[in-house]
Amino acid sequence: MQPSSNISLLPYNTFGLPAKAAHFVEIQSVEELQLALQWGFEPVLILGGGSNILFTRDWPGLVVRNTIRGIEVVRRFKRRVWVRAGGGTVWHDFVRWAVQHSFGGVENLSLIPGSVGAAPVQNIGAYGVELKDIFVALEAVELASGRRRRFGRAECRFGYRDSIFKQAEKGRYCITSVTFSLSLAGHRLNTAYGDLQKTLASMGISAPTIADVSEAVVRIRSSKLPDPAVTGNCGSFFKNPEVTRPVLTNIQRTHPAVPHFDLPDGRVKIPAGWLIEQCGWKGKRVGNTGCYEKQALVLVNHGGATGAEVQALAWAIIAAVERQFGIRLEAEVNIL
């Protein structure tokens, strides 16, 4: 195993943006990762599926592409099963594996781009389910020392699209495996979201299985999100803002039908895509980039865009939403 030099990262990010790595290597095991860290190239960037990253510059150090794969059952209980997946496993491949084995809990997270190792960093979520709901533990390697470490659920400090790996421990670890707790039977399906209910109904299903829910989610996401192989994007670019009820009340004065979802702490979540659309950005093109015509939450590369162009578009959208609604959107992607 040897590093390559001056490598284009365009094939390794779903935005399809030009950037180069001074040094690059793919690793397939913890041992290979530890060896690569001994080379001394700094800074080190861990890259999975490249679906949650916006390159605005070249990377001056070492890019390590995590391709540690494999899925295995590690413990069985009466009603649940613990499954461990390698950090380089494609996320949707893991979801399909779970559904095929009739293991429940992950079906709502179907077709989310990225890798298993990136999922806890983002605390990915969709249609009422978040990764933290099925999370047991993860194993990681500290980049500075090469030492292995285990993180339990509490140590990860999961929040809305957030974790300790986006905060205090950002850039310090490579997640090599994640263990999940999935149901064996009596699955508790989460089908409360309107789009999910409508899609299941259109499929003629009134008593869905986990496979039905997964298929419905795939259909919804496929209809709303562009294929990165055709149009560069990284899925949802912004977090859905969580605001106080007085903020919602103020918006309702001019937009009575504003969609919102109540949160346990008394605040409400407003879809970022709706806010962006009200500001006139949906479907709008700016140079080589723009807002996707079917989902304003998605920024796209129409071809030939640079990371700086996408970043400028994102800042313009943030400014527009803040001017009109007094809400400052946060980027969900990692901007480098």
VOGU-3710 file (C-alpha; in Angstrom, 3 decimals, decimal comma):
1> mqpssnisll> 0,000/0,000/0,000  1,518/3,267/-1,178  0,132/6,834/-1,314  -0,579/8,512/-4,626  0,306/12,169/-5,197  -1,549/15,109/-6,733  -4,803/13,184/-7,155  -8,044/14,712/-8,447  -10,873/14,457/-5,920  -13,582/15,139/-8,505
11> pyntfglpak> -14,570/11,419/-8,731  -14,720/11,198/-4,937  -17,307/13,903/-4,150  -20,926/13,732/-5,257  -20,991/17,456/-6,046  -18,504/16,678/-8,832  -16,339/19,638/-7,844  -12,693/20,067/-8,854  -10,119/19,714/-6,080  -6,833/17,890/-5,638
21> aahfveiqsv> -5,230/15,996/-2,795  -1,495/16,335/-2,267  -1,529/12,691/-1,145  -4,275/10,052/-1,422  -4,783/6,459/-0,303  -7,653/3,963/0,004  -7,687/1,762/3,117  -9,570/-1,499/3,599  -8,719/-2,286/7,225  -7,868/-0,655/10,536
31> eelqlalqwg> -4,293/-1,867/10,143  -3,950/-0,159/6,753  -5,336/3,048/8,249  -2,830/2,932/11,094  -0,010/2,385/8,608  -1,130/5,334/6,471  -1,163/7,595/9,526  2,473/6,718/10,177  3,502/8,329/6,887  3,259/11,709/8,573
41> fepvlilggg> 1,353/13,587/5,852  -0,734/16,336/7,457  -3,464/17,422/7,678  -5,426/14,184/7,270  -8,918/14,154/5,776  -11,108/11,055/6,010  -13,356/10,609/2,999  -16,243/8,160/2,751  -18,821/8,446/-0,001  -18,050/12,131/-0,498
51> snilftrdwp> -21,752/12,959/-0,273  -21,632/15,463/2,571  -18,645/17,571/1,613  -18,088/20,772/-0,324  -14,543/21,266/-1,576  -13,680/24,939/-1,997  -9,927/24,328/-2,215  -7,298/21,665/-2,728  -6,333/19,481/0,227  -2,670/20,069/1,190
61> glvvrntirg> -2,155/16,860/3,174  -3,393/13,254/3,029  -6,871/12,196/1,959  -7,759/8,731/3,269  -10,704/7,090/1,528  -12,345/4,678/3,946  -13,353/1,459/2,163  -13,547/-0,773/5,265  -16,627/-2,879/4,483  -18,468/-5,889/5,834
71> ievvrrfkrr> -21,695/-6,489/7,779  -22,095/-9,045/10,579  -24,470/-9,959/13,389  -22,571/-9,636/16,665  -25,304/-10,338/19,265  -28,821/-11,750/19,266  -31,483/-11,081/21,841  -35,106/-12,197/22,126  -36,510/-9,217/20,239  -33,472/-7,406/18,880
81> vwvragggtv> -30,200/-7,999/17,101  -26,933/-6,072/17,122  -25,351/-5,645/13,703  -21,891/-4,229/13,040  -21,028/-2,644/9,685  -17,686/-1,420/8,409  -17,288/2,343/8,196  -16,685/2,204/4,449  -19,893/0,285/3,735  -22,269/2,196/1,475
91> whdfvrwavq> -25,138/3,318/3,715  -27,968/2,211/1,438  -26,295/-1,182/0,964  -26,478/-1,604/4,749  -30,156/-0,597/4,771  -30,964/-3,077/2,002  -29,089/-5,821/3,844  -31,081/-5,134/7,028  -34,418/-5,116/5,186  -33,549/-8,332/3,331
101> hsfggvenls> -32,849/-9,995/6,696  -36,134/-8,627/8,131  -34,277/-6,471/10,669  -36,293/-3,348/11,441  -35,515/0,212/12,469  -33,431/1,499/9,584  -35,967/1,370/6,734  -36,889/5,071/6,981  -33,256/5,936/6,273  -33,254/4,272/2,851
111> lipgsvgaap> -31,351/5,844/-0,031  -29,544/8,425/2,099  -26,211/8,939/0,335  -22,891/8,334/2,031  -21,180/5,668/4,087  -21,844/3,961/7,410  -18,857/5,727/8,955  -20,202/9,150/8,034  -23,710/8,438/9,359  -22,988/9,047/13,077
121> vqnigaygve> -21,052/12,235/12,330  -24,171/13,729/10,807  -26,672/11,797/12,936  -28,499/11,231/9,676  -32,269/11,196/9,763  -35,383/11,058/7,629  -39,138/10,598/8,011  -39,171/10,615/11,803  -36,145/8,385/12,398  -32,585/9,377/13,308
131> lkdifvalea> -29,461/7,275/13,458  -29,235/7,755/17,224  -32,501/5,800/17,578  -30,783/2,567/16,497  -27,211/3,329/17,549  -25,274/1,133/20,002  -21,612/2,099/19,631  -18,866/2,849/17,145  -15,190/2,092/16,857  -12,781/4,738/15,632
141> velasgrrrr> -9,089/5,411/15,192  -7,579/8,633/16,502  -5,709/10,240/13,623  -2,994/11,843/15,744  -1,977/8,675/17,593  -3,408/5,749/15,599  -5,049/4,442/18,766  -8,417/2,691/18,653  -11,318/4,009/20,716  -14,921/2,980/21,329
151> fgraecrfgy> -17,700/5,567/21,611  -21,018/4,719/23,235  -24,253/6,535/22,515  -23,906/9,119/25,280  -20,309/9,900/24,327  -21,371/10,782/20,779  -23,570/13,655/22,038  -26,045/13,297/19,228  -28,159/16,303/18,291  -30,193/17,336/15,268
161> rdsifkqaek> -27,848/16,514/12,341  -25,060/16,843/14,854  -22,644/14,881/17,025  -19,379/15,301/18,909  -17,634/14,492/15,613  -18,899/17,779/14,159  -18,024/19,689/17,304  -15,308/18,983/19,911  -13,875/15,957/18,080  -14,194/17,299/14,538
171> grycitsvtf> -11,485/15,946/12,254  -9,836/13,891/14,995  -11,129/10,385/14,256  -11,817/7,924/11,469  -14,905/5,827/12,231  -14,046/2,251/11,270  -17,259/0,445/12,282  -20,697/1,132/13,723  -22,942/-1,237/15,694  -26,721/-0,900/15,415
181> slslaghrln> -29,637/-2,331/17,405  -32,402/-3,545/15,086  -35,714/-5,254/15,805  -36,266/-8,924/14,976  -40,063/-8,914/15,103  -42,994/-6,718/16,033  -41,373/-3,823/14,198  -42,536/-0,373/15,248  -43,029/1,350/11,932  -42,815/5,122/11,671
191> taygdlqktl> -45,162/6,190/8,891  -46,537/9,422/10,353  -45,064/11,722/7,715  -47,614/12,797/5,118  -45,480/12,003/2,078  -44,870/8,505/3,400  -48,550/7,879/4,042  -49,498/9,138/0,577  -46,863/7,029/-1,147  -47,851/3,866/0,714
201> asmgisapti> -51,485/4,540/-0,205  -50,525/5,005/-3,859  -48,765/1,637/-3,648  -52,052/0,115/-2,442  -50,581/-0,796/0,954  -52,566/-0,352/4,166  -50,549/-2,676/6,437  -46,935/-2,025/5,420  -43,906/-4,166/6,171  -40,418/-2,738/6,696
211> advseavvri> -39,714/-3,575/3,045  -42,779/-1,564/1,990  -41,641/1,431/4,042  -38,158/1,218/2,566  -39,552/1,072/-0,972  -41,841/4,037/-0,283  -38,919/6,110/1,017  -36,845/5,180/-2,027  -39,667/6,321/-4,310  -40,042/9,622/-2,488
221> rssklpdpav> -36,336/10,392/-2,453  -35,911/9,359/-6,083  -38,728/11,695/-7,138  -37,411/14,682/-5,189  -33,636/14,413/-5,358  -31,357/14,465/-8,408  -29,068/11,537/-9,162  -25,478/12,672/-8,340  -24,251/10,615/-11,303  -26,254/12,939/-13,559
231> tgncgsffkn> -26,399/16,233/-11,639  -23,793/16,964/-8,982  -25,263/17,500/-5,515  -24,908/16,398/-1,907  -28,552/15,988/-1,029  -29,949/18,363/1,584  -27,562/21,286/1,875  -29,212/22,995/4,862  -30,577/21,872/8,210  -34,272/22,379/8,897
241> pevtrpvltn> -34,248/25,221/11,466  -35,678/24,684/14,930  -37,281/27,875/16,232  -39,318/29,113/19,182  -43,082/29,307/18,927  -43,095/33,147/18,900  -40,931/33,012/15,758  -43,470/30,666/14,152  -46,352/32,920/15,217  -44,656/35,892/13,615
251> iqrthpavph> -44,245/34,024/10,306  -47,871/32,845/10,418  -49,031/36,468/10,319  -47,944/36,660/6,668  -47,831/32,942/5,841  -50,680/31,224/7,746  -50,053/27,868/6,049  -46,353/27,651/6,937  -45,557/23,925/7,443  -44,079/23,071/10,824
261> fdlpdgrvki> -43,530/20,169/13,181  -43,766/20,318/16,971  -40,668/19,293/18,927  -40,599/17,735/22,425  -38,895/20,802/23,917  -41,717/23,145/22,874  -39,950/24,532/19,822  -40,996/23,860/16,238  -39,148/22,724/13,127  -39,785/24,572/9,863
271> pagwlieqcg> -38,699/22,976/6,568  -35,714/24,879/5,189  -36,840/24,024/1,665  -40,120/25,887/2,235  -38,317/28,977/3,515  -35,948/28,949/0,540  -38,825/28,506/-1,905  -40,709/31,471/-0,435  -37,633/33,590/-1,144  -37,798/32,684/-4,831
281> wkgkrvgntg> -34,753/30,434/-5,048  -36,350/27,133/-6,040  -35,275/26,248/-9,578  -33,133/29,365/-9,844  -29,815/29,034/-11,662  -26,761/31,155/-10,895  -23,880/30,545/-13,274  -23,005/26,860/-13,190  -24,891/26,142/-9,990  -28,400/26,591/-8,678
291> cyekqalvlv> -31,326/25,374/-6,579  -32,927/22,117/-7,725  -36,332/22,659/-9,332  -37,996/19,834/-7,388  -36,492/20,515/-3,960  -35,153/23,916/-2,893  -33,131/22,305/-0,103  -30,787/20,816/-2,710  -28,043/22,849/-4,366  -26,765/21,451/-7,644
301> nhggatgaev> -23,782/21,621/-9,969  -25,129/22,031/-13,493  -21,665/21,320/-14,826  -18,356/23,085/-14,436  -19,146/24,685/-11,077  -16,454/25,334/-8,497  -16,788/24,927/-4,762  -16,508/28,689/-4,374  -19,546/29,144/-6,665  -21,650/26,719/-4,634
311> qalawaiiaa> -20,544/28,358/-1,391  -21,438/31,821/-2,718  -24,896/30,556/-3,698  -25,394/29,049/-0,246  -24,445/32,323/1,477  -26,823/34,260/-0,792  -29,691/31,914/0,114  -28,882/32,169/3,830  -28,920/35,964/3,594  -32,236/35,987/1,723
321> verqfgirle> -33,999/33,745/4,236  -32,645/35,782/7,149  -33,859/39,041/5,599  -37,375/37,742/4,956  -37,970/35,508/7,969  -35,329/36,412/10,567  -34,096/32,822/10,557  -30,471/32,022/9,815  -30,078/28,690/8,040  -27,168/26,403/8,862
331> aevnil> -25,330/24,304/6,312  -25,656/20,560/6,797  -22,629/19,793/4,637  -18,983/19,985/5,660  -17,432/22,947/3,852  -13,687/22,713/3,301
//
